[in-house]
Amino acid sequence: MRAGTVLDGRYRLIEPIGEGGFGQVWKAHDPRIDRLVAIKILTGDGSADTDRQVARFAREAAVAGSLAHPRIVTVHDFGSSMHDGRLYSYLVMQLLPGKSLSTFLEHGRMPLPPALYVAACVADALDAAHRAGLTHRDIKPSNIIVDPTKGKATVVDFGITKSSDPRHDITTTGVLIGTPAYMAPEALSGTFDHRSDLYSLGCVLFEMVTGRRPFTGTSWHLVHQHLNEQPAPLRTLRADAPVELEQLVGRLLAKEPAQRPRSAGDVWNLLREITDRYFDGTRRPTRGTDLTSEVWLSLVEATGGAIVPLRVTARETCSACAPRGGETRILACPTCGGEGEIVLNRHLTIRIPAGIKDGQIVRIRERGGPGKHGGAPGDLYVTVHVTD
């Protein structure tokens, strides 16, 4: 194939943008609706293996074409075309901006916020696929396309996906389906379910955070490690990773599927919680916390009402220590001195209404903890004590 070739009288090839064992991926133009597309072209030799690849192409078109989700590549068309006396099968897909995650990982580990965001995008895509009864079976960096300008990730290559429809099952006895470096222990014996994809996502997340795969070596060495060995604890390789992230990766890489998170949706929620807590990646407005205090009034003040001074004390987690986890806070931290929190004192003047009774609580709106990123302050709840 070369630039300028027209497939099936319709798709004009522009430039190659990727390749693999199946063949090449080209950027192309579809004049019928005037849009740019990506075309995966199978360059086989007519053997039985080529026939299996064609079946895989057809399956990918059927499976991915049935899923409509922003984090899953859209498949537009599938067909075959003669060129230079040979028949080529092709798959027409959405042209995604960016490059494969494997390309990004060639430069080493990623900053934590974008790594968590990529993992959350993949979890979101898997949640949609799993809800449709599909297991991807080959989650790995080369099947994740990342847009460098927005950080968003899209899952591609549903060619070996397992579904509940036996007509679409192309598993071959005695052949590993997937990529050994990212395969769940149970998948090595041909047993798959949605939790196998979660294990693979755990391998990818481990690699993004640490810059290395959980296990390395030859294919059969990898099989032994997936079945019998534990990867290095995440924070021994990335000290600034939150404790909760290490715990999540540990659950994803559990040998027993039942010990992994229940669903990709649960993984998405956990990733967002970690991001919001430690990196505030969304920067969305957040309401401040509600605070409590107390005042003591004389009977005369309680009966007639009063304006009284009040000192409000609030405690906030130290932002310099929190990302490292409470148990590893810096004892010499210049912000909190190793206490792990900051004490804030504010002096207010508040109005107590007439006729207040002993033990009543007065709510003062928006005089509590400060909001973040434009969010409203919390409220202040003041308990009144009346003395004789």
C-alpha positions as CSV (number, residue, x, y, z in Angstrom):
1,M,0.0,0.0,0.0
2,R,1.1,3.6,-0.7
3,A,-0.2,7.1,-0.3
4,G,-2.9,7.9,-2.8
5,T,-4.2,4.3,-3.0
6,V,-8.0,4.2,-3.1
7,L,-9.7,1.3,-1.3
8,D,-13.0,0.0,-2.6
9,G,-13.3,3.0,-4.9
10,R,-13.9,5.2,-1.8
11,Y,-11.2,5.6,0.9
12,R,-8.0,7.4,-0.3
13,L,-4.9,6.6,1.8
14,I,-3.0,9.7,3.0
15,E,-0.2,8.5,5.3
16,P,0.6,5.5,7.6
17,I,0.1,6.2,11.3
18,G,0.7,2.8,12.9
19,E,1.5,-0.8,12.3
20,G,1.4,-4.2,14.1
21,G,1.4,-7.9,13.4
22,F,-1.9,-7.6,11.6
23,G,-0.7,-5.0,9.1
24,Q,-0.9,-1.2,9.0
25,V,-3.1,1.7,10.1
26,W,-3.5,4.6,7.7
27,K,-4.9,8.0,7.9
28,A,-7.4,8.3,5.0
29,H,-10.1,10.5,3.5
30,D,-13.7,9.4,3.0
31,P,-15.0,11.7,0.2
32,R,-18.6,10.4,0.5
33,I,-19.1,12.3,3.8
34,D,-15.9,14.4,3.6
35,R,-14.1,13.2,6.8
36,L,-10.8,11.9,7.8
37,V,-10.7,8.3,9.1
38,A,-8.3,5.7,10.3
39,I,-8.2,2.5,8.3
40,K,-6.7,-0.7,9.7
41,I,-5.6,-2.9,6.7
42,L,-4.9,-6.6,7.0
43,T,-1.8,-7.6,5.0
44,G,-2.2,-11.4,5.1
45,D,-0.9,-14.1,2.8
46,G,-4.1,-16.2,2.4
47,S,-3.2,-18.7,5.0
48,A,-5.5,-20.1,7.7
49,D,-4.0,-17.5,10.1
50,T,-5.0,-14.8,7.7
51,D,-8.6,-16.2,7.7
52,R,-8.6,-16.0,11.5
53,Q,-7.4,-12.4,11.3
54,V,-10.2,-11.6,8.8
55,A,-12.7,-13.2,11.3
56,R,-11.2,-11.0,14.0
57,F,-11.6,-7.9,11.9
58,A,-15.3,-8.8,11.2
59,R,-15.7,-9.4,14.9
60,E,-14.2,-6.0,15.9
61,A,-16.5,-4.3,13.5
62,A,-19.5,-6.0,14.9
63,V,-18.5,-5.6,18.6
64,A,-17.1,-2.1,18.6
65,G,-19.8,-0.9,16.2
66,S,-22.4,-1.9,18.8
67,L,-20.9,0.3,21.5
68,A,-21.5,4.0,21.5
69,H,-19.3,5.6,24.1
70,P,-16.9,8.6,24.0
71,R,-14.0,6.6,25.5
72,I,-14.4,3.7,23.0
73,V,-13.3,4.1,19.3
74,T,-16.1,4.3,16.8
75,V,-16.1,1.8,14.0
76,H,-17.6,3.1,10.7
77,D,-17.2,0.3,8.1
78,F,-15.7,-3.0,7.3
79,G,-14.9,-4.5,3.9
80,S,-12.3,-5.9,1.4
81,S,-10.7,-4.5,-1.7
82,M,-8.4,-5.8,-4.5
83,H,-5.1,-4.1,-4.9
84,D,-2.2,-5.2,-7.1
85,G,-3.9,-8.6,-7.6
86,R,-4.4,-9.2,-3.8
87,L,-7.5,-9.0,-1.6
88,Y,-7.1,-6.8,1.4
89,S,-9.5,-6.7,4.3
90,Y,-9.9,-3.3,6.1
91,L,-11.6,-1.7,9.0
92,V,-12.6,1.9,9.0
93,M,-12.6,3.7,12.3
94,Q,-12.8,7.1,13.9
95,L,-9.5,9.0,13.5
96,L,-8.4,9.7,17.0
97,P,-6.1,12.6,17.9
98,G,-3.0,11.7,19.8
99,K,-0.8,8.6,20.2
100,S,-0.8,5.3,21.9
101,L,-0.1,5.2,25.6
102,S,2.9,2.9,24.8
103,T,4.5,5.8,23.0
104,F,4.1,8.1,26.0
105,L,5.6,5.3,28.3
106,E,8.7,5.1,26.2
107,H,9.8,8.3,28.1
108,G,9.2,6.7,31.5
109,R,6.7,7.1,34.2
110,M,3.9,9.7,34.0
111,P,2.9,12.5,36.4
112,L,0.3,11.2,38.8
113,P,-2.7,13.3,37.8
114,P,-2.6,12.5,34.1
115,A,-1.9,8.8,34.9
116,L,-5.0,8.7,37.1
117,Y,-7.1,10.4,34.4
118,V,-6.0,8.0,31.7
119,A,-6.9,5.1,34.0
120,A,-10.2,6.6,34.8
121,C,-11.0,7.0,31.0
122,V,-10.2,3.3,30.5
123,A,-12.3,2.3,33.5
124,D,-15.2,4.3,32.1
125,A,-14.8,2.6,28.7
126,L,-14.6,-0.9,30.3
127,D,-17.7,-0.2,32.4
128,A,-19.7,0.5,29.3
129,A,-18.4,-2.6,27.6
130,H,-19.0,-4.8,30.6
131,R,-22.5,-3.6,31.0
132,A,-23.0,-4.7,27.4
133,G,-21.8,-8.1,28.3
134,L,-18.4,-7.7,26.6
135,T,-14.9,-8.4,28.0
136,H,-12.0,-6.7,26.1
137,R,-9.3,-9.3,26.9
138,D,-6.4,-7.2,25.6
139,I,-6.2,-4.0,27.7
140,K,-2.6,-2.8,27.2
141,P,-0.8,0.6,26.5
142,S,-0.8,0.1,22.7
143,N,-4.6,-0.3,22.7
144,I,-5.1,3.0,24.6
145,I,-4.9,6.2,22.5
146,V,-4.2,9.4,24.5
147,D,-4.9,12.9,23.3
148,P,-1.9,14.9,24.6
149,T,-3.8,18.3,24.5
150,K,-6.7,17.1,26.7
151,G,-5.3,14.0,28.4
152,K,-8.3,12.0,27.4
153,A,-7.9,8.3,26.6
154,T,-9.8,6.1,24.2
155,V,-9.8,2.3,24.1
156,V,-9.3,0.6,20.7
157,D,-9.0,-3.0,19.3
158,F,-12.0,-5.0,20.3
159,G,-11.0,-7.8,18.0
160,I,-10.6,-10.5,20.6
161,T,-13.4,-9.4,22.8
162,K,-15.4,-12.1,24.5
163,S,-19.2,-11.8,24.7
164,S,-22.1,-13.9,25.8
165,D,-22.9,-14.6,22.2
166,P,-21.2,-17.9,21.2
167,R,-21.2,-16.9,17.5
168,H,-18.6,-14.3,18.3
169,D,-16.2,-16.5,20.3
170,I,-12.9,-17.0,18.4
171,T,-10.9,-18.5,21.2
172,T,-8.5,-21.2,20.0
173,T,-7.7,-24.1,22.3
174,G,-4.1,-24.0,23.5
175,V,-3.5,-20.5,22.3
176,L,-3.1,-17.5,24.7
177,I,-5.7,-14.8,23.9
178,G,-4.2,-11.5,24.9
179,T,-0.8,-10.1,25.8
180,P,1.2,-12.0,28.5
181,A,2.6,-8.9,30.2
182,Y,-0.9,-7.7,31.0
183,M,-2.9,-10.9,31.4
184,A,-4.8,-11.9,34.5
185,P,-3.8,-15.2,36.1
186,E,-7.2,-16.9,35.2
187,A,-6.9,-15.6,31.6
188,L,-3.8,-17.7,31.2
189,S,-5.9,-20.8,31.4
190,G,-8.5,-19.4,29.0
191,T,-11.0,-18.2,31.7
192,F,-12.2,-14.6,31.3
193,D,-14.7,-12.3,32.8
194,H,-14.9,-8.6,33.4
195,R,-12.5,-8.8,36.4
196,S,-9.8,-10.0,34.0
197,D,-9.9,-6.6,32.3
198,L,-9.6,-5.0,35.7
199,Y,-6.3,-6.9,36.3
200,S,-5.0,-5.7,33.0
201,L,-5.9,-2.2,33.9
202,G,-4.0,-2.6,37.1
203,C,-0.9,-3.6,35.1
204,V,-1.3,-0.6,32.9
205,L,-1.8,1.8,35.9
206,F,1.2,0.3,37.7
207,E,3.3,1.0,34.6
208,M,2.1,4.5,34.2
209,V,2.9,5.3,37.8
210,T,6.2,3.6,38.1
211,G,7.6,3.5,34.6
212,R,7.9,-0.3,34.6
213,R,5.6,-3.2,34.2
214,P,4.6,-5.3,37.3
215,F,6.3,-8.3,35.8
216,T,9.0,-8.7,33.1
217,G,10.7,-11.5,31.2
218,T,9.9,-14.1,28.6
219,S,6.3,-15.1,27.9
220,W,6.5,-18.2,30.1
221,H,8.4,-16.4,32.8
222,L,5.6,-13.8,32.8
223,V,3.0,-16.6,33.1
224,H,4.8,-17.9,36.3
225,Q,4.9,-14.5,37.8
226,H,1.3,-13.6,37.1
227,L,0.3,-16.9,38.7
228,N,2.7,-17.1,41.7
229,E,4.5,-13.8,42.5
230,Q,3.5,-10.4,43.9
231,P,4.7,-7.2,42.2
232,A,6.7,-4.7,44.2
233,P,4.6,-2.4,46.4
234,L,3.7,0.7,44.4
235,R,5.2,3.2,46.8
236,T,8.6,1.5,47.0
237,L,8.9,2.6,43.3
238,R,7.0,5.9,43.5
239,A,7.2,7.4,47.0
240,D,4.9,10.3,46.2
241,A,2.0,8.1,45.3
242,P,-1.0,8.2,47.7
243,V,-1.5,5.3,50.0
244,E,-5.0,4.8,48.5
245,L,-3.6,4.5,45.0
246,E,-1.2,1.8,46.2
247,Q,-4.1,0.0,47.8
248,L,-6.2,0.2,44.6
249,V,-3.5,-1.2,42.4
250,G,-3.0,-4.0,44.9
251,R,-6.7,-4.9,44.7
252,L,-6.6,-4.7,40.9
253,L,-3.6,-7.1,40.8
254,A,-5.1,-9.6,43.2
255,K,-4.6,-13.2,42.0
256,E,-8.2,-14.1,42.9
257,P,-10.8,-12.3,40.8
258,A,-13.1,-12.1,43.8
259,Q,-10.6,-10.0,45.6
260,R,-10.6,-7.3,42.9
261,P,-13.0,-4.4,42.7
262,R,-16.6,-5.5,41.8
263,S,-16.8,-3.4,38.6
264,A,-15.0,-1.0,36.4
265,G,-17.5,1.6,37.6
266,D,-16.2,1.1,41.1
267,V,-12.6,1.6,39.9
268,W,-13.7,4.8,38.1
269,N,-15.2,6.1,41.4
270,L,-12.1,5.3,43.4
271,L,-9.8,6.9,40.9
272,R,-11.8,10.1,40.9
273,E,-11.9,10.1,44.7
274,I,-8.1,9.8,44.8
275,T,-7.7,12.6,42.2
276,D,-10.1,14.9,44.0
277,R,-8.5,14.3,47.4
278,Y,-4.9,14.7,46.4
279,F,-4.6,16.5,43.2
280,D,-7.9,18.4,42.8
281,G,-7.8,17.6,39.2
282,T,-11.3,18.8,38.4
283,R,-10.8,22.2,40.0
284,R,-14.6,22.4,40.5
285,P,-16.1,24.7,43.1
286,T,-16.3,23.0,46.5
287,R,-18.4,24.2,49.4
288,G,-16.6,24.8,52.6
289,T,-17.0,22.6,55.7
290,D,-19.6,23.5,58.4
291,L,-18.1,24.5,61.7
292,T,-19.4,24.5,65.3
293,S,-18.7,26.8,68.2
294,E,-20.3,27.8,71.6
295,V,-21.1,31.1,73.4
296,W,-22.2,31.9,76.9
297,L,-24.8,34.5,77.5
298,S,-26.4,36.1,80.6
299,L,-30.1,35.7,81.0
300,V,-30.5,39.4,80.1
301,E,-28.6,39.0,76.8
302,A,-30.6,35.9,76.0
303,T,-33.9,37.6,76.6
304,G,-33.2,40.8,74.7
305,G,-30.7,39.6,72.1
306,A,-27.1,40.5,71.8
307,I,-24.2,41.0,69.5
308,V,-21.2,39.0,70.7
309,P,-17.6,38.5,69.6
310,L,-16.6,34.9,68.8
311,R,-13.4,33.2,68.0
312,V,-13.8,30.2,65.6
313,T,-11.1,27.5,65.3
314,A,-10.9,25.4,62.3
315,R,-8.5,22.6,61.4
316,E,-7.4,21.8,57.8
317,T,-5.2,19.0,56.5
318,C,-1.7,20.3,55.6
319,S,-1.5,20.4,51.8
320,A,2.3,19.9,52.0
321,C,2.0,16.6,53.9
322,A,-1.4,15.2,52.8
323,P,-0.2,13.8,49.4
324,R,2.3,11.6,51.2
325,G,-0.3,10.0,53.5
326,G,-0.8,10.8,57.2
327,E,1.6,8.1,58.4
328,T,4.5,9.5,56.3
329,R,4.0,13.2,56.9
330,I,7.2,15.3,57.0
331,L,8.2,16.0,60.6
332,A,10.2,19.1,59.5
333,C,7.3,20.4,57.3
334,P,7.6,24.2,57.3
335,T,3.9,24.6,56.9
336,C,2.6,22.5,59.8
337,G,5.7,21.5,61.7
338,G,4.9,17.8,61.4
339,E,1.4,18.0,62.9
340,G,-0.2,17.1,59.6
341,E,-2.9,19.8,60.0
342,I,-3.1,23.6,60.1
343,V,-5.1,25.4,62.9
344,L,-6.9,28.5,61.6
345,N,-8.4,31.0,64.1
346,R,-11.0,33.6,63.0
347,H,-12.5,36.4,65.0
348,L,-16.2,37.1,64.2
349,T,-19.0,39.2,65.5
350,I,-22.4,37.5,65.5
351,R,-25.9,38.5,66.3
352,I,-27.9,36.3,68.8
353,P,-31.7,36.8,68.4
354,A,-33.9,37.8,71.4
355,G,-35.6,35.0,73.3
356,I,-32.9,32.4,72.8
357,K,-33.1,29.4,75.1
358,D,-30.3,27.5,76.8
359,G,-29.0,24.8,74.6
360,Q,-30.4,26.2,71.4
361,I,-28.3,26.2,68.3
362,V,-28.0,29.2,66.0
363,R,-27.2,28.7,62.4
364,I,-25.2,31.4,60.7
365,R,-25.0,31.0,57.0
366,E,-21.6,31.0,55.2
367,R,-19.5,31.8,58.2
368,G,-17.9,28.4,58.4
369,G,-14.9,27.0,56.5
370,P,-13.9,28.7,53.3
371,G,-14.9,27.2,49.9
372,K,-12.4,26.2,47.3
373,H,-12.2,27.4,43.7
374,G,-15.2,29.8,44.1
375,G,-17.3,27.5,46.2
376,A,-19.5,29.0,48.9
377,P,-18.3,28.9,52.6
378,G,-19.8,26.4,54.9
379,D,-22.2,27.4,57.7
380,L,-21.4,28.1,61.4
381,Y,-23.5,26.4,64.1
382,V,-23.3,28.1,67.5
383,T,-24.6,26.4,70.6
384,V,-25.9,29.0,73.2
385,H,-25.4,28.5,76.9
386,V,-27.5,30.7,79.2
387,T,-26.1,31.5,82.6
388,D,-27.9,33.1,85.6
